[in-house]
Amino acid sequence: MNKKIIAGILIVALIIIAVFFLFPRTPSSPIASLTPFEKLEMVLQQQTQLQDIDSETRFRIDISTSDPSLTGIASLLSEVDFVFRSKQSLSDTQNIKAESILSLIYQDSPALTLNTYMDSEQIVLKSNDLFSKAFYLSFDQYESFLSSTQMPVQFELERIIERSLAFQEEFYRLEGTPGYESFDQDKYRDMIESGLSEILSETEPFEITIDDGSSTQKVLLSGLALRFNDAQLAEFLLPILREAQTDEGLKQVLVSKLDTLLAFSVDLYAIDSETLGTANPHDEISDLLDNFESGYEEYIEDIITQLEYHQANSQSQKFQVDWIIGINQEGFAVYQDLQVDMDTGEVFFQTDHLSFHFNTILHQINTPLVFSDYSEAVDEGINLVSLMENPDSMESQMVMMQLYGSVMQRMSTNPLFMQIIQEIGVY
């Protein structure tokens, strides 16, 4: 996809954030009586309220290619489902926890499973399919290791968490944002609603099964369907971009929020650019924002020109998006099914067509979560900081040899990896 078109999507995404998150509206009617647009508006606003989540995502990719060297791998990949079950607890910032299980399902059987766990003290990695022991990393030990090596990167988990929470509060706060007093939220909300009218619709209510780990239950959901192709996306973007081009209040809001976003991205890990001998990222951000602000109208004009050119000259549909959203009575999107089909024209690794399918269910929302006990895995596991501190020691070398031997042995009996080795010709 053209970079200018992607930039246009990002600018409109920021406008949508400005409309729905900086000016939230609380529905006064039951969810069943809301319009499709009002339901979508509620779903977007509820995203900021997600703190404790137990979710499950299934992902599959299908590739069509005329390259004989890729057809075998493409065919194999279409038989693999990626299943990601995760829990995260963010409600108590002093006791943040996260746990996940990534499974590769091949021919309806688990081919590889990777477990991860993180709390405020450590992160643990474990895969019984590759190695009998877990690997763990203590954040305190890792910070000491970085300090001892005088590396120009600081990893302070508490600071990262505090900075992330402060960013979220600042990014979604309207008060004090330059330009907000002259920003006409209702105008853009109406334009977004009008633009979505042809591609957003309501589905019949449907049931899903949620599983909290101890029991299952059926839940009835309200359904939304968002379906569009590249031509419809351009029709949606163009009116908003044309209006935004000369909107001084909106420009100030966008520049302010971009500044907040970019500053957060470079500050998060406290990288010492002077020690690295690289340009100061804050100076680069300042230059980028100055260029964006001074050339705002011309920049958006370029995006509009590219979109109009695509509209006028595209001979065939380039992509199709089908997105089904299931909403519970509290307004949370507890079910999402997203299908993306793209004609790549052999510009992406000599492929003709790519198809992505995501399916996500939120099994638990903002309720106390039960996490696995990884204390034994840590007690008997391998300390990654020790390996990094003493990579040439006899103990580290033994661990690496055992890991290599275990991985090779298990891969040689794993149906998925045996097939991959056969396809790529590695023996």
N, C-alpha and C positions, 0 to 999 in steps of 0.2 A: 504494500500500500504506500502511496506517495507520502513523503514526510510532511508536506504541507497539509495534506488531508488529516494526517494523524495530529498535527498541531491544532487544526481546527476542532477536532474531537476533544482534545484536552482543554481548549479554551471554553468550549460549550460545557464540558464537564465541570469546570470551575464556576461557570455561571449557574449551573444547576445546584452546586454546593451553596453558592450565595443565596439562591432563591429558597431552597428547602431547609438548609441547616442554619443559616444566619437569621432567617425569618420563619421559624417553625410555626405551623398551624396545628392546633389540636382539634381533631374532628369532633363535632358536636352530636353526630348521629351514630347509631350502631354500624358496625362494619358492613353488615348485609345491605344497608341502604346507601352506602357510598358509591360514587361513580368509580369506574376503573382508574381514572387519573387520581382521584382522592385516595384510593387504596394504595397506589404506587407511592404517592406523596407520604403517606403514613409509614409505609415500609422503609423508605429511605431515612426518614427521621428516627425510626426505631433502631436503626443500625448503630447509632451512637450509644444506645442503652444496653448493648450486649456486653456482659462482663464475665459471667460464668457460663461456659458453653461446652456441651458434649455433642460433637458433630461427626458425620460420616460422609465422605466424598468418594464417589467412584468416577474414574476417568478412563477414557479409551480414545485412541487415535487410529485413524485409518488413512493409509497413504496409497495413492495410485501413481504409478510411475512406469514409464516406457523403458527405463534403464535396466537392462538384464541383470546388472550387478546389484541392484537394489530390490528387485522384485521378491526375492526370498525373504529378506529382512522385513520388507513391508508386509508381506503375508503373515510372517511370524508375529509382528507387532500387533496386527489386527486381532490376534487371539489372546492378547494379554490385557487384563483389567488391572488398573492400579486402584487400590482401595486404601483410603487414608482415614483412620478413625482417630480423632483427637479430642482432648479435653484441655481447657484452659480456665484458670480461676484468677481473675484480675480485680475482684471486688475488694480484697484486702491487699493493699499495695505493699505491706510489710511481709506478706506471706504468699507471693505470687507462685503459682504452680502451673506446669504444662506437661502433658503426656500425650504421646502419639504412637500409633502402630501403622506402619506402611507395609502393605502386602501386595505382592505381585501374584495375580491369579492367572495360571496358565492351564488350559484344558480343564477348567473348573476345579483346580486344586492349587493350594498355596505353593508357589515356587520359591518365594523369598519373603521373609518377614524381618523388618527392622523396627526395634522398639527404642523410643527416646523418652527421657524424663528430665525435667528441669524444675528446680525450685530456686529459692534465693541464695542457696549455697553452692549448688553444683549442677552439672549436666551429666547424664548417663546415656550411653549408647550400647545396645545389645542386640545381637542377632544369632539365635541358636542355629540358624541355617548356615552360618559362616564360621562361627567361633564359639567355643563353650563358655568363655568368660566375657564379662562386660567391661567396657572401657568407661572411665569416669574422669571428669575434670572439675576440680575445686576452683571456684572463682577467686577465692583469696589467694590460693597458691599460684593461679595463673597471673593475677595482678603482680604478685611478688616476682614471678619469673620475668614478666615484661619489664618491670622496673630494673631488675638485675642486669638485663641485656641492654638497657638504655634504648630500647626500641621506641620510635616516635609515635607510638600508639598506646593509648590508655584504655583499659577495659575495666570500668568500674560499674558493676551491675546496678547498684543503688542509684548512681547518677544517671545511667541510661534510662532506668524506669522513671525517675523523677522528671527527666527531660522529656520523655515520651508523653507523660501525662500532662505536663505543662504545655507541650506543643498542641495536643488535642484540644485543651481548653482555649488556648490562644487562637488556634486556627478556626474554630467554630464559634468564636465570639465576635459579635458585631460592634459592640461599644468600643469606641476609640479607633475603629478602622477608617482610614482616610477615604472620603468619597461616599460613605454609607448614607449620609443625610440626603444626598441627591440621587441615590440609586433607586430607581423605580422597580421595586420587586414585583409588584402586581403586573406590570407590563410584560416582563419576561416570563412570569408564571403563566400568563394567558397565552403567550407565544409558544411556550413548551407544551401546554395542554392542547393547543390547536395543532401543533406539529405531530403530536403523538396520536391524534384522533384516528388516523388511518391505519396505524400499526399496533395500537394497544387495544386489547379487547378483554372481555370477561369470559371465563370458561365456566362450565358447570362445576359446582362444588365436588370435591373428590376426597377420598379417604387415603391416608397413608398409615403405616405401622411404625411407631416409634419404640425404641428399645433403650431403657435406661440402665441396662446391665443386669437388672434383677427381675424385670417383668416387661411385657410388651402390651401395648394398647393401640386401638384404632383412634385416629383423630380426623375429624371432618374439617376440611380447609376450604376457604374461598380461593378461587383461582383467577390468575391473570395470565394473558398470553401477549408477549411482545415479539412480533415477527417483522423483519425488515431485510431488504437487500441493499446493495451499495447505492443504487439509484434513490431508494427511499431515504437512506441515511443522508445523502446530499440534500434532498428536498427538506429534510428536517433541520439540517445545520445552516443552510444558506440564509433564511430570513433572520435567524438569531444573530449570525455573524454580521449581516448588513446593518442591523440595528445597533449592534455593539460597536461597530467601527467608529462612530462619532459620539459615543456616549462617554463623556469625561468622568462622570461619577463611577461608572462601571470600571473604566480603565484604572482609576485609583484603587478600587477594591481589589481588582485582579493583581495589580502590582504589589499591593500590600500582602496579599495571601501567598503570592509566589515567593516573596521575600521570606515570609515565615516558613514556608515549606522548604526552600532551598537552604536557609540557614540551619534548620533542624537537621537536614540530611548531612551537612558537613560537620556539625557540632557533635553529633551523636557519639562518636567514638574518640573524640578529642585527639585528632591526628595532628602531630607537630610538623607542619609543612616546612618550616625553616630547617629543621634537622634533616628532613627528607631531601631538601634542596629543590622543592617544587614550588610553584606559584601559590601564593596565599589564596585559598578557595574563597574567602570572604571578598577579596578584591575582584575575583572572577565573577562572583555573584553580583557584586555592585555594578560591574561593567555590563553584565548580561541584562540586569534590570534597567539600567540607564538606556541601553540600546532598544530594549523592548518598549520602554516608555516613550522615548523620543521618536521611534519609528512605528508606533502602535498602529496608526491608520494604514500605513503602507504595508505593514506586516499582515494585517487582516485582509487587505486588498489582494495580496498575493495568494492567500489561502482561498479567498472567494474565486479568484481567477482559475486556480487549479480545480476547484470543485465544479465550476461551470464548464471548464474544458472536459472534465471527466464525463459530465452529463451529456455534452454534445457529441463526444467522440467514442464513447464506450459502445462496442458492438455486441457485447454479451454481458450477462450478469457475472460479477466477479466473486461475490460471496452472498451467503444467506445465513441469517441468525434466527433461530427459533428458541425462545426463552419462556418457559412455563414457571410461574411463581405460585406457591401455595401459602396462604396467609392464615394464621390462627386468629382467635378472637382478640388477642392482645395486640394484633397488628405486626407480629414478627413473621418474616419470611422463613418458615420452618422447612420448606421444601423448594428446591430449585432444580430445574432440568434445562440445561443449556446445550444446544446443538449448533455448531458453527461449521459451515461448508464453504471451502475456498477453492476457486480455480487459480492455481499458482502460475500456470504458463511456464513451468520448468525453471522459474527464477529462484526457487527454493530447493536446493539440493536436487535439481533435475527431477522434481516431482510435477505431476500434472494436476493433482487434486489432493487436498487435505481435508479431513473431517475430524473435528474434536467433539467429544461428548462428555459433559460433566453432569453428575447427579449428586445433589447434596441434601442431607436431612439433618436438621438440628434436633437431636433426641432430648436434650435438656437445656433449658434456658434460665439463667439466673436462679438456680437452685443449688444447694450444697452438693458438691461432686465428691465421689469416692475415687481416690487415686491408688494405684498399685504401690506396694511396699518394695522399694529398691535397695533397702539397707543391706540386705545380704549380698546382692549383686555388687555393691560397692565394697563391702568387707572382703570379698573374694576376688574382686576385679582388678583391673590394671590401671594404674595412675598415669594418665596421659602427660601430666606435667613432668613426672619423673622421666618419661621417655624423651621429652623435649629437652630437659636439662642435661641428660646423659645419653645422647643418641648412640654413642660409640661404646657404651659399656657392655660387658658380657650379658648382663640381664636384659638390656634393651635388644641386643642382637638376637638373643634366644627367643624373646617374645615375637620379634618380627619373623623369625624363621618358623616358629610355631603357627603364627597367623597365616603366613604364606602357604605352608603345608596344609593347614586345615581348609583354607579357601579353595585351593586347587583340588583337594580330595573331594570336597562336597560339591564343587562345581562339576566334577567329572561324573557324578551320579545324579545330578539335578536335570530333569528333562528339559527345562527351559534353557539353561546355560549350555547343555549339550547341543541343543539345536542351534543356538547362537554361534557356538564355536564351529559347528559344521558349516553354517552359512558364510561366516567371514573367513573360513579357511585357516584357523589357528588350531594347532594340535600340540 
